[in-house]
Amino acid sequence: FQIIDEEETQFMTNCPPAVTESTPRRRTRIQVFWTAPPVGTGCVILKASIVQKRIIYFQDEGSLTKKLCERDATMAGVTEKPILDCCACGTAKYRLTFYGNWSEKTHPKDYPRRANHWSAIIGGSHSRNYVLWEYGGYASDGVKQVAEYGSPVKMEEEIRQKGNEVLTVIKAKAQWPAWQPLIVRPAPSAEFSVDRTHHLMSFLTMMGPSPDWNVGLSAEDLCTKECGWVQKVVQDLIPWDAGIDSGITYESPNKPTIPQEKIRPLTSLDHPQSPFSDPEGGPIISVARVVLERIARKGEQCNIVPDNVDDIVADLTLEEKDEDDTPETCIYSNWSPWSACSSSTCEKGKRMRQRMLKAQLDLSVPCPHTQDFEPCMGPGCSDDGKAERLVLHLPYLCKCQRVLCFTSTFYTLQKINRTSKCLKSIIKIASSSCIVTEWGEWEECSATCGMGMKKRQRMIKMTPSDGSECKVDTSEIEKCMMPECHTIPCMLSPWSEWSDCSVTCGKGMRSRQRMLKSPVELGECNEELEQIEKCMLPECPIDCEVTEWSQWSECNKSCGKGHVIRTRMIKMEPQFGGAQCPETVQRKKCKIRKCYKGSGDDKKRRKEAREKRRSKQTREDGEEDSYQGCKMRPWSTWTDCTKPCGGGIQERFMTVKKRFRNSQFTSCKDRKEIRACNVHPC
């Protein structure tokens, strides 16, 4: 450690390699410079302890311990090494084999179970003057297309435009799904050549689905310091970020990085949600392995140290295979079996096979033909103009004259002297031989996707002349693996973020979408492009609800000034912050008529009459009262209050018992009184 803040940080007296704070005030961090140990030492563990009152309260817990490891060799871009001039002579040919180890077993965190794949491999052998990609550099348009969409078209165009700077374009098929046992599907491979000028090779392939993550080699030098060609390179690969998308998980929505960042290796400390996250900062488990193996070399050799492998060939072009020029963006079904020859004689004819275009992922790139023709002749005819050849399985016959041996067990007899002793022995053995045709083409796989079976056949051309039975197989059956069902024609973008809830409170709905990345008809893709789910926000406020006002009551006085009231009831109490209830009782003045003012005797009589009426009202039921022109029953008792709080009403009634003859109908009728009750708030 080298102390930065000398005033507030110091070395511990009882532990010199450690530092501590030197002031009693509260601290949240200690800053020091530290020097990493030599390369190859391994990992460094930094530990912090919090001590209070001479007692260690926190130590070796969570983020107080940090493990830092030196960068794995796979993270060191090959472009960081100085590229020397190549002094090797002649040319060499290599085979690139790509082993994808990225699976749910090796990388279980958030592993995408559907549509996981490696895109087509694209690269080339090139000179020092051309860089396909490198750590610390910026992704070209071609690299962007591979990194984000897995399309090699633009990258191949960029490579071919470099002319003399490129010797071989490296191409290999995509892998759907990303991992399968080698017994089911062989690892994709490609062959390329190098020479003294073009002694570097680079390639890349996208991990799908991912924001912009790839693996590959950058400027791998196949020329040795001893002026020879490297015999074999085995390199484990970890993913790197192209710097054009800021997603942090396999299926993050598109989020362009603006401005564009430099290409860099992914680390386990990038983001806690990353599928490669490791709180201790350990190395990322490799997702793939690439093997570069020298398979041939040509021309003068000038190695200072001789090679262990003698793979010199006369002409490298003899080893070249027919290049499959089918663009990676064109997805076909398997070829059908060859049709019968159009000629049934030894005259030349044609036969045909067909395949179906299942998807065209890039409309700007034309897809080749779907029919294929080749010349043929009728059964039993040979197109080389030579006599039919007899293949035998007896090594000792190589002693016969004019017998050309190709291997220790298979050879061809041509132009044998029929009078020779050798011929007689051959004829004798041939009489017990079973002659069969060459194997026919494999039939189309029984499955259009996933695992299926395929078959091929051959025929017996000649049975043994001694009458014995032919003990040879005339049909072969083997497994065939088609692309994972519903994955190739259905290339989808990651899900978008969930939309806002359709409501601002209470229960609503939200949705998210994804799009087809390729211009494939929707009928060929069974994956859903939109998802809808319920969402719940805080409850909506509920305002108080009240009934309509009742009718105004009768005036509480028979003469002079009085008042009337009206009421309404609460239907719904306010909830979740809703508006409070308004008043439920209203009162207003009323004036029916002036009270009669008579003499003192009259007033006295009226007073006595009122007191008499009041005393009668207090009597038990059955007592009677009278008004002008009629005789009334006593007032009923008050009804129960309509509400326990918040303002209710009570009523009582007086009914007519008897009308006198001289009474008026309007003055002799049933009566009702209303009053407010329980007006205190709830």
Secondary structure, DSSP 4 states (H G I P E B T S, - for coil): -EES-TTTEEE-SS-TT-EEE-SSS--S---EE--PPPTTS-EEEEE-EEEETTEEEEES-GGGEEEEEPPPGGGS-GGGSPPPPP---SEEEEEEEEEE---TTTS-TT---SS-EE--EEEEEE-TT--S--TTS---HHHHHHHHH---HHHHHHHHTTGGGEEEEEEE--BSSS---TTTSPPPEEEEEE-SSS-EEEEEEEEESSSSEEEEEEEEE-B-TTSSB--EEEEEE--EE-SSB---STTPPP-B-SSPPPPEE--TTS-TTSTT--TT-PPPPP-EEEEEEEEEEES----SS--SS--B-S-GGGGPPPP----TTEEEPPPPPPPPPS-SSSS-EEEEEE--EEEES-TTS----SEEEEEE--TT--TTSSPPPEEE--GGGGGSTTEEESSSS-EEE-S--TTSHHHHHHHHHHTT--EEPPP-PPPPPS-SSSEEEEEEE--EEE--TT-PPP----EEEEEEEPSPTTTTT--BPPPPPPPPPSSSSSEEEEEEE--BSS---GGG--S-SEEEEEEE-SPPPB--EE-PPPPPPPPS-SSSEEEEEEE--EEE--BTTPPPP--SEEEEEEE--PPP---HHHHHHHHHHHHHHHHHHTSPTT--EEETTEEEPPPPPPPPPS-SSS-EEEEEEE-EEEE-TT--TTTS--EEEEEEE--S--
